[in-house]
Structures are given as C-alpha cells and as structure tokens.
C-alpha cells in the first residue's frame, strides 16, 4: 500500500512538473510572438521622405554673409556672438516640406530672440520683421503651417533638438513654423523659423 501511494505521489509530481514546463514554454512562445509582432509593427512605420527641388530654389546675391539676417534694435539675439546665439560646426536638421521630411546636414546657426532689457519680446514684431525680410530677398518658402498630425512625421521633426553651449534649443511641436531655402555663392541654405509669445527662433543651415 505504501509503495502504491509513493508511486502515485511521484507520478503526480512528474505530471505537475511536465505541466509547468509546458505552460512556461507556451508563455515564452506567446511573449516571443508578441515581441516579434511589436518589432514588425515598429519597422512598418515609415517616415515619408521628400526632397527640396533645388532647381527651383533661387540664387540670391548681395545679401551679406552667414547668417545673413541682422535684426533692428527692436529685436535682440540672446547671447549673441557673430550674429548667433548658438553655432554647431556640423549638425543634422529635419525639414518638413508639407508632405514629407528632407534631411540636411551641415553647419547650423541658431538665433534666439527674447526680452530685450525692459522691452518684452513681441511675437508679432518678430514675425513682421523676419518673414518679410526672407520674402524681400527672394528666399523660397517651402512650408508654413502647423506640425503634421502624422505621428511618424512628428517624431522625426522632434529630432530637431540641439544641445548648445548656453541652452538646448529646437522646434516645439505645439507651435506653427516655416521652412525656407535659398542658394548663395553656390552654397545651399535651409531655414526653420518658429515663434511663440515668449521667444522667436531662426535655425539656418549651410549644407555640406
């Protein structure tokens, strides 16, 4: 009788272990399948690419030297040095064309406009000075509007963030912005401009 009970107990233990191993194997298979599915889903998200038609971008002359724009006393570039708040010898910038992303690389200058002493930053003044200047010199407007609703495009544009000597600066996805392009002295330039009630930002890149 004791031997019978012992055999039954051993059999039950073996069956239990086998069942747990089977359950663990099935769980691992499900986890692996879920991870594979997530990976495939992530890889399937593509960012629409686009290019700037440089054949239709004007060659501008007699506009000065990089960074080309010099503000009046009504606007102040914060931490200004050589006309810029921040400068990067080599950087990457994602430019929205209205339908896709055009990636450019080169030297990047950033102008940040904020309060000027007792004079508060005026967003309307910034927009009335910067945009008409670009239109006057003949820069080509590539895009002007809100951030795209497409999440892949938004994520790509959110990569426009640079850690400078004085600040981390980049495009904010809750504010409209504009993209311009022009050629000067056989060099290609792309600008991203954005402003809110507290500051205005101009990002100008000379393409390599």
Residue pairs with C-beta under 8 A, 6 or more apart in sequence:
45 152
46 152
47 100
47 101
47 152
47 153
47 155
47 156
48 99
48 100
48 101
48 150
48 152
48 153
49 100
49 101
49 102
49 103
50 97
50 99
50 100
50 101
50 102
51 97
51 102
52 95
52 97
52 102
52 142
52 181
52 190
54 181
54 183
54 188
56 140
57 140
57 181
57 182
57 183
57 188
58 138
58 139
58 140
58 182
58 183
59 182
59 183
59 184
60 137
60 138
60 139
60 182
60 183
60 184
61 184
63 137
63 184
64 70
66 107
66 109
66 189
66 204
66 206
67 83
67 84
67 109
67 111
67 202
67 204
68 137
68 184
68 189
68 204
69 83
69 111
69 130
69 133
69 202
69 204
70 83
71 77
71 111
71 113
71 129
72 129
73 116
74 116
74 119
74 122
74 125
74 129
75 113
75 116
75 125
75 126
75 129
75 200
76 113
76 114
76 115
76 116
76 117
77 83
77 84
77 85
77 111
77 112
77 113
78 85
78 112
78 113
78 114
78 166
79 85
79 86
79 112
79 166
79 167
81 87
83 109
83 111
84 109
84 110
84 111
85 110
85 111
85 112
85 164
85 166
85 167
85 169
86 109
86 110
86 112
86 162
86 164
86 165
86 166
86 167
86 169
87 107
87 108
87 109
87 110
87 164
88 107
88 108
88 109
88 110
88 162
88 164
89 107
90 105
90 106
90 107
90 208
91 105
91 106
91 107
91 108
91 162
91 205
92 103
92 104
92 105
92 159
93 103
93 104
93 105
93 108
93 160
93 190
93 192
93 203
93 205
94 101
94 102
94 103
94 156
94 157
94 159
94 160
95 101
95 102
95 103
95 104
95 142
95 179
95 190
95 192
96 102
96 143
96 147
96 148
96 153
96 157
96 177
96 179
97 142
97 143
97 179
98 142
98 143
98 145
100 153
101 153
101 156
101 157
102 190
104 190
104 205
104 207
105 207
105 208
106 205
106 206
106 207
106 208
107 205
107 206
107 208
108 162
108 203
108 204
108 205
109 203
109 204
109 205
110 162
110 164
110 169
110 201
110 202
110 203
110 204
111 201
111 202
111 204
112 167
112 169
112 199
112 200
112 201
113 121
113 126
113 195
113 199
113 200
113 201
113 202
114 121
114 198
114 199
115 121
121 197
121 198
121 199
121 200
123 195
123 196
123 197
123 200
126 195
126 200
127 195
127 200
130 193
130 200
130 202
131 178
131 193
134 141
134 180
134 191
134 193
135 141
137 182
138 182
139 180
139 181
139 182
139 191
140 180
140 181
140 182
141 178
141 179
141 180
142 179
142 180
142 181
142 190
143 177
143 178
143 179
144 176
144 177
144 178
144 179
145 176
145 177
145 178
146 176
147 154
147 157
147 173
147 174
147 175
147 176
147 177
148 154
148 157
154 173
157 171
157 173
158 170
158 171
158 173
160 170
160 171
160 192
160 203
161 168
161 169
161 170
161 171
162 168
162 169
162 170
169 201
171 177
171 192
171 194
171 201
171 203
172 194
172 196
175 194
175 195
175 196
176 194
177 192
177 193
177 194
178 191
178 192
178 193
178 194
179 190
179 191
179 192
179 193
180 190
180 191
180 193
181 188
181 189
181 190
181 191
182 189
183 189
187 206
187 207
188 206
188 207
189 204
189 205
189 206
189 207
190 204
190 205
190 207
191 202
191 203
191 204
191 205
192 201
192 202
192 203
193 200
193 201
193 202
193 203
194 200
194 201
195 201
